[in-house]
């Protein structure tokens, strides 16, 4: 008697396929797949707000004062001291 091939139907097979796919993408890190999905969703939904926030963060960076006003810092200034008597 020949065995018939069984068709995989139902939610269990779909769930296993999904998790196999997720594990392959996640590269042994289960949070990687969810993180990527969240970032894709956030960029699609809040892309303009994220871009605005990044610009504000860049403009308000106060860590490197030697990089502020680069053209003004290139100007050679002649300092002259005067001790009036």
C-alpha positions in Angstrom: 0.0 0.0 0.0 1.4 3.4 -1.0 1.3 6.2 1.4 -0.2 9.4 0.2 1.7 12.6 0.6 0.1 14.6 3.3 -0.7 18.2 2.6 0.4 20.6 5.3 -2.7 22.6 6.2 -3.7 24.6 9.2 -2.2 27.3 11.2 0.6 25.1 12.7 2.4 24.7 9.4 2.1 28.4 8.6 3.5 29.3 12.0 6.4 26.9 11.7 7.2 28.3 8.2 7.1 31.9 9.6 9.4 31.1 12.5 11.8 29.2 10.3 11.9 32.3 8.0 12.3 34.6 11.0 15.1 32.5 12.4 16.9 32.5 9.1 16.6 36.3 8.9 17.4 36.9 12.6 20.8 35.1 12.4 20.4 33.5 15.8 19.2 36.8 17.4 15.4 36.6 17.9 15.1 40.3 18.5 16.7 41.3 15.3 13.8 40.4 13.1 11.3 42.3 15.3 13.6 45.3 15.5 13.9 45.4 11.7 10.1 45.1 11.3 9.6 47.9 13.8 12.1 50.2 12.1 10.5 49.6 8.8 7.1 50.5 10.2 8.4 53.5 12.1 10.1 54.9 9.0 7.0 54.4 6.9 4.7 56.0 9.4 6.8 58.6 11.1 9.5 59.3 8.4 9.2 63.0 8.3 9.2 63.4 12.1 12.3 61.2 12.4 14.1 63.2 9.8 13.2 66.5 11.6 14.3 65.1 14.9 17.7 64.0 13.4 18.2 67.5 12.0 17.4 69.1 15.3 19.7 66.8 17.1 22.5 67.6 14.6 21.9 71.3 14.9 21.9 71.3 18.7 25.1 69.2 19.1 27.3 71.1 21.5 30.0 68.6 21.9 32.5 69.9 19.3 32.9 73.7 19.6 36.0 73.8 17.4 33.8 72.8 14.5 31.4 75.7 14.9 31.6 78.5 12.3 34.4 77.0 10.2 34.6 80.0 7.8 34.9 82.5 10.7 37.7 80.5 12.1 39.7 80.6 8.9 39.9 84.4 9.0 43.3 85.6 10.1 42.9 88.1 12.9 45.5 90.6 13.7 45.7 91.2 17.4 47.1 94.4 18.7 47.7 95.1 22.3 47.7 98.7 23.4 48.9 99.9 26.7 48.0 103.6 26.8 50.0 105.8 29.1 
